[in-house]
Amino acid sequence: MKTLSPLSPLSRSVIAMTLATGALLPAAQAADPLAVGILIPGSKSDKGWMESGYDGLTAAQKSLGSKVKVQMIENINYADMEQALTNLASKNKLVIGVGGQTQAAVMKVAKRFPNTKFSIVGGNKGDEMPNVAGYDVKQAEIAFVAGAAAAMLSKSGAVSYVGGMEIPSIVNAGKEFGNGAKYVNPKIKYFENYTGDFDNVAKSKEATLAAIAQGADVHYHILNLGLRGMEQAAKEKSTKIVGSYTDRCGTDPLYPAYSITGVGYQVQYAIDEAVKGTWKAGYKPFGLAMGPKASDMVVCGATPEMKTKLEQIKKDIQSGKIKVLEG
């Protein structure tokens, strides 16, 4: 049997240095996943804003896999928002509030958690903080385009809008929907109503039926679960709805068109930026300028003339030729 010769002092020195640098140790473990907390105030299956936000979350999870770990809270009353956000902020590195209605609570909680990043999907310009990002979906822009599409689709020459809370961004979207409809048909009749609650089914149905009684045959909305009421009214009276947030063409004949408001896109954007280490605080506008994932208008089975007209309207909004309200 051959015996190994003793190690020379130089060999022992090389091995010691190698062990010290970790070259002979197992490969370092992957970085810990980014802890993300997300507040979805309404239902994640509302066919509206909240569901779009949830879709963006699931898309981010699918894309990033083990790089993120998510904690989600949904269906929270306004009075409980601050407590829910505090819970998320105490356990996560990034906290996302889905909806402008979370903004006031986020700004309060962010002061107590300066080392936690906060993103508000649907955030407006306001007081800036070094750990808060506000993403403006610019609903008024796409609402104008949706109004134009609704006017093209209307057979009665009357369209309607139902909003939830009567706050600036929701009211501005309603005004611009009416302006877009009148841009295409100056003689069109326009009916606008607010229920005071994004989730009240009975009130949104009542508001839609009132508009239908005055001749409206195409409706638009910024509602969450309240959309169920609009759907009930439209089905009963054989009218149509321009959907919001997500393109679902071909899934329901009640919807001949959809406006894309990239709520989910912004949720995914916030998570992607935080994972890459490029997340930035401050106000960031999205809207048409950020491309079709952020904002777009889709008419199911649109004619070439309709497509051309809508594309020109979008270009004119971006160039400033058509001026719309903020929000």
DOZA-842756 format. One record per residue (C-alpha): y, z, x; residue number from 1; residue in three letters. Coordinates in steps of 0.02 Angstrom, whole numbers. Last residue first. Layout:
BEGIN
R       y       z       x  seq  type
R       Y       Z       X  NUM   ALA
...
***
This chain:
BEGIN
R       y       z       x  seq  type
R    3066    -608   -2848  327   GLY
R    3230    -699   -2812  326   GLU
R    3306    -817   -2938  325   LEU
R    3286   -1005   -2923  324   VAL
R    3391   -1145   -2850  323   LYS
R    3331   -1324   -2866  322   ILE
R    3403   -1430   -2725  321   LYS
R    3364   -1283   -2611  320   GLY
R    3243   -1382   -2502  319   SER
R    3096   -1273   -2553  318   GLN
R    3138   -1286   -2738  317   ILE
R    3160   -1475   -2723  316   ASP
R    2991   -1492   -2638  315   LYS
R    2905   -1394   -2776  314   LYS
R    2992   -1502   -2909  313   ILE
R    2937   -1660   -2819  312   GLN
R    2756   -1601   -2816  311   GLU
R    2766   -1563   -3002  310   LEU
R    2831   -1737   -3044  309   LYS
R    2702   -1825   -2935  308   THR
R    2559   -1725   -3010  307   LYS
R    2618   -1763   -3188  306   MET
R    2633   -1948   -3152  305   GLU
R    2459   -1953   -3073  304   PRO
R    2389   -1872   -3232  303   THR
R    2330   -1692   -3221  302   ALA
R    2147   -1654   -3256  301   GLY
R    2171   -1468   -3233  300   CYS
R    2353   -1435   -3191  299   VAL
R    2366   -1338   -3028  298   VAL
R    2527   -1258   -2966  297   MET
R    2542   -1179   -2795  296   ASP
R    2591   -1022   -2698  295   SER
R    2514    -926   -2552  294   ALA
R    2355   -1028   -2530  293   LYS
R    2456   -1186   -2566  292   PRO
R    2575   -1164   -2418  291   GLY
R    2686   -1027   -2347  290   MET
R    2848   -1112   -2401  289   ALA
R    2792   -1107   -2583  288   LEU
R    2798    -918   -2593  287   GLY
R    2784    -794   -2448  286   PHE
R    2935    -689   -2403  285   PRO
R    2913    -553   -2270  284   LYS
R    3009    -389   -2273  283   TYR
R    2981    -269   -2129  282   GLY
R    2837    -203   -2024  281   ALA
R    2730    -315   -1916  280   LYS
R    2541    -331   -1896  279   TRP
R    2494    -427   -1738  278   THR
R    2353    -313   -1678  277   GLY
R    2221    -440   -1727  276   LYS
R    2140    -316   -1848  275   VAL
R    2309    -271   -1923  274   ALA
R    2356    -454   -1946  273   GLU
R    2191    -496   -2030  272   ASP
R    2207    -347   -2148  271   ILE
R    2384    -390   -2202  270   ALA
R    2343    -575   -2222  269   TYR
R    2190    -538   -2328  268   GLN
R    2295    -437   -2449  267   VAL
R    2427    -574   -2444  266   GLN
R    2302    -710   -2488  265   TYR
R    2235    -603   -2629  264   GLY
R    2407    -596   -2708  263   VAL
R    2435    -780   -2675  262   GLY
R    2518    -832   -2838  261   THR
R    2430    -992   -2891  260   ILE
R    2489   -1057   -3058  259   SER
R    2347   -1117   -3167  258   TYR
R    2328   -1257   -3294  257   ALA
R    2234   -1312   -3451  256   PRO
R    2172   -1133   -3487  255   TYR
R    2088   -1103   -3656  254   LEU
R    1958   -1232   -3603  253   PRO
R    1882   -1099   -3487  252   ASP
R    1791   -1123   -3321  251   THR
R    1846   -1300   -3278  250   GLY
R    1998   -1251   -3178  249   CYS
R    1990   -1073   -3112  248   ARG
R    2134   -1083   -2987  247   ASP
R    2194    -904   -2958  246   THR
R    2356    -807   -2981  245   TYR
R    2411    -851   -3158  244   SER
R    2343    -949   -3305  243   GLY
R    2443   -1069   -3411  242   VAL
R    2380   -1025   -3585  241   ILE
R    2340   -1137   -3734  240   LYS
R    2350   -1131   -3924  239   THR
R    2210   -1137   -4053  238   SER
R    2281    -998   -4164  237   LYS
R    2138    -872   -4150  236   GLU
R    2099    -922   -3971  235   LYS
R    2281    -905   -3918  234   ALA
R    2298    -734   -4001  233   ALA
R    2141    -665   -3921  232   GLN
R    2188    -735   -3751  231   GLU
R    2360    -656   -3761  230   MET
R    2279    -489   -3802  229   GLY
R    2157    -503   -3657  228   ARG
R    2305    -539   -3542  227   LEU
R    2357    -358   -3568  226   GLY
R    2224    -316   -3438  225   LEU
R    2350    -371   -3307  224   ASN
R    2505    -462   -3367  223   LEU
R    2631    -584   -3297  222   ILE
R    2616    -718   -3427  221   HIS
R    2627    -898   -3481  220   TYR
R    2598    -976   -3653  219   HIS
R    2578   -1151   -3724  218   VAL
R    2582   -1186   -3913  217   ASP
R    2745   -1102   -3962  216   ALA
R    2799   -1142   -4141  215   GLY
R    2892    -988   -4203  214   GLN
R    2732    -909   -4270  213   ALA
R    2655    -941   -4099  212   ILE
R    2792    -836   -4019  211   ALA
R    2756    -690   -4136  210   ALA
R    2569    -710   -4105  209   LEU
R    2601    -696   -3919  208   THR
R    2703    -536   -3937  207   ALA
R    2572    -456   -4051  206   GLU
R    2432    -502   -3931  205   LYS
R    2530    -429   -3786  204   SER
R    2559    -269   -3883  203   LYS
R    2377    -247   -3933  202   ALA
R    2309    -278   -3758  201   VAL
R    2420    -151   -3668  200   ASN
R    2381    -171   -3482  199   ASP
R    2543    -234   -3404  198   PHE
R    2646    -111   -3508  197   ASP
R    2826    -125   -3566  196   GLY
R    2775    -264   -3686  195   THR
R    2903    -393   -3634  194   TYR
R    2949    -552   -3729  193   ASN
R    3017    -726   -3697  192   GLU
R    3020    -874   -3818  191   PHE
R    3072   -1049   -3763  190   TYR
R    3109   -1201   -3871  189   LYS
R    3112   -1367   -3779  188   ILE
R    3265   -1479   -3797  187   LYS
R    3303   -1492   -3611  186   PRO
R    3124   -1551   -3578  185   ASN
R    3072   -1556   -3394  184   VAL
R    3209   -1442   -3328  183   TYR
R    3200   -1344   -3491  182   LYS
R    3021   -1291   -3452  181   ALA
R    3070   -1243   -3275  180   GLY
R    3217   -1141   -3338  179   ASN
R    3104   -1048   -3460  178   GLY
R    2980   -1006   -3322  177   PHE
R    3130    -959   -3215  176   GLU
R    3190    -829   -3340  175   LYS
R    3015    -756   -3355  174   GLY
R    2994    -745   -3167  173   ALA
R    3162    -658   -3154  172   ASN
R    3109    -532   -3287  171   VAL
R    2949    -489   -3193  170   ILE
R    3038    -471   -3025  169   SER
R    3182    -372   -3101  168   PRO
R    3080    -245   -3202  167   ILE
R    3037    -260   -3387  166   GLU
R    2858    -200   -3370  165   MET
R    2729    -320   -3439  164   GLY
R    2785    -499   -3462  163   GLY
R    2749    -621   -3603  162   VAL
R    2811    -801   -3591  161   TYR
R    2821    -936   -3724  160   SER
R    2825   -1124   -3749  159   VAL
R    2893   -1241   -3884  158   ALA
R    2897   -1431   -3898  157   GLY
R    2747   -1436   -4013  156   SER
R    2634   -1540   -3901  155   LYS
R    2660   -1434   -3746  154   SER
R    2573   -1492   -3586  153   LEU
R    2726   -1564   -3499  152   MET
R    2829   -1413   -3550  151   ALA
R    2694   -1297   -3483  150   ALA
R    2695   -1390   -3316  149   ALA
R    2884   -1370   -3299  148   ALA
R    2870   -1187   -3344  147   GLY
R    2733   -1165   -3215  146   ALA
R    2848   -1242   -3083  145   VAL
R    2985   -1118   -3128  144   PHE
R    2855    -976   -3125  143   ALA
R    2805   -1035   -2951  142   ILE
R    2976    -996   -2882  141   GLU
R    3006    -839   -2986  140   ALA
R    2846    -762   -2921  139   GLN
R    2911    -751   -2743  138   LYS
R    2751    -668   -2676  137   VAL
R    2859    -549   -2575  136   ASP
R    2761    -454   -2442  135   TYR
R    2837    -287   -2394  134   GLY
R    2782    -212   -2228  133   ALA
R    2800     -24   -2196  132   VAL
R    2778      71   -2031  131   ASN
R    2952      52   -1956  130   PRO
R    3037      80   -2124  129   MET
R    3153     -37   -2217  128   GLU
R    3254       9   -2371  127   ASP
R    3245    -135   -2493  126   GLY
R    3187    -314   -2509  125   LYS
R    3042    -330   -2630  124   ASN
R    2857    -294   -2612  123   GLY
R    2730    -392   -2711  122   GLY
R    2588    -344   -2595  121   VAL
R    2651    -186   -2509  120   ILE
R    2582    -157   -2334  119   SER
R    2575      16   -2253  118   PHE
R    2533      56   -2071  117   LYS
R    2488     236   -2028  116   THR
R    2565     326   -1880  115   ASN
R    2722     379   -1976  114   PRO
R    2618     466   -2112  113   PHE
R    2740     579   -2206  112   ARG
R    2875     447   -2218  111   LYS
R    2745     320   -2275  110   ALA
R    2707     428   -2428  109   VAL
R    2880     410   -2502  108   LYS
R    2896     224   -2467  107   MET
R    2722     193   -2537  106   VAL
R    2766     285   -2698  105   ALA
R    2919     177   -2729  104   ALA
R    2825      17   -2686  103   GLN
R    2669      41   -2792  102   THR
R    2742     -47   -2945  101   GLN
R    2771    -198   -2833  100   GLY
R    2586    -232   -2841   99   GLY
R    2433    -204   -2731   98   VAL
R    2474     -59   -2615   97   GLY
R    2387     -80   -2447   96   ILE
R    2352      61   -2325   95   VAL
R    2310      27   -2142   94   LEU
R    2248     159   -2018   93   LYS
R    2146     254   -2148   92   ASN
R    2093     431   -2195   91   LYS
R    2253     529   -2230   90   SER
R    2342     373   -2291   89   ALA
R    2212     342   -2427   88   LEU
R    2227     516   -2502   87   ASN
R    2416     510   -2490   86   THR
R    2412     342   -2580   85   LEU
R    2311     419   -2723   84   ALA
R    2430     568   -2735   83   GLN
R    2582     454   -2740   82   GLU
R    2504     344   -2872   81   MET
R    2456     482   -2994   80   ASP
R    2609     472   -3107   79   ALA
R    2596     282   -3110   78   TYR
R    2420     294   -3180   77   ASN
R    2280     236   -3066   76   ILE
R    2147     108   -3111   75   ASN
R    2083      72   -2935   74   GLU
R    2054     164   -2770   73   ILE
R    1973      71   -2625   72   MET
R    1911     131   -2454   71   GLN
R    1868      -8   -2333   70   VAL
R    1790     -15   -2159   69   LYS
R    1840    -166   -2055   68   VAL
R    1776    -251   -1897   67   LYS
R    1598    -241   -1963   66   SER
R    1619    -399   -2066   65   GLY
R    1785    -487   -2033   64   LEU
R    1766    -641   -2144   63   SER
R    1664    -562   -2283   62   LYS
R    1773    -406   -2285   61   GLN
R    1931    -512   -2287   60   ALA
R    1864    -617   -2432   59   ALA
R    1818    -458   -2525   58   THR
R    1995    -393   -2505   57   LEU
R    2073    -557   -2557   56   GLY
R    1966    -560   -2715   55   ASP
R    2024    -383   -2752   54   TYR
R    2205    -438   -2744   53   GLY
R    2168    -584   -2861   52   SER
R    2081    -464   -2978   51   GLU
R    2235    -353   -2981   50   MET
R    2356    -495   -3016   49   TRP
R    2257    -575   -3156   48   GLY
R    2082    -601   -3225   47   LYS
R    2082    -411   -3257   46   ASP
R    1923    -377   -3157   45   SER
R    1994    -267   -3018   44   LYS
R    2072    -159   -3154   43   SER
R    2245     -87   -3126   42   GLY
R    2329      14   -2988   41   PRO
R    2233     -72   -2847   40   ILE
R    2262      46   -2700   39   LEU
R    2185      -9   -2536   38   ILE
R    2134      95   -2387   37   GLY
R    2082       6   -2227   36   VAL
R    1995      89   -2079   35   ALA
R    1988     -38   -1938   34   LEU
R    1813     -37   -1867   33   PRO
R    1780      57   -1705   32   ASP
R    1780     -52   -1551   31   ALA
R    1614    -123   -1497   30   ALA
R    1504     -12   -1386   29   GLN
R    1515     -32   -1198   28   ALA
R    1370    -124   -1118   27   ALA
R    1231     -10   -1055   26   PRO
R    1261      65    -881   25   LEU
R    1222     -26    -718   24   LEU
R    1399     -95    -700   23   ALA
R    1474      71    -752   22   GLY
R    1607      76    -615   21   THR
R    1538     240    -547   20   ALA
R    1360     175    -552   19   LEU
R    1410      26    -445   18   THR
R    1503     137    -320   17   MET
R    1351     250    -300   16   ALA
R    1238      99    -279   15   ILE
R    1351      26    -142   14   VAL
R    1358     194     -49   13   SER
R    1169     216     -51   12   ARG
R    1152      41      21   11   SER
R    1278      81     159   10   LEU
R    1191     245     205    9   PRO
R    1029     147     223    8   SER
R     895     170      94    7   LEU
R     727     228     159    6   PRO
R     596      93     180    5   SER
R     481      62      36    4   LEU
R     295      91      70    3   THR
R     169     -48      65    2   LYS
R       0       0       0    1   MET
***
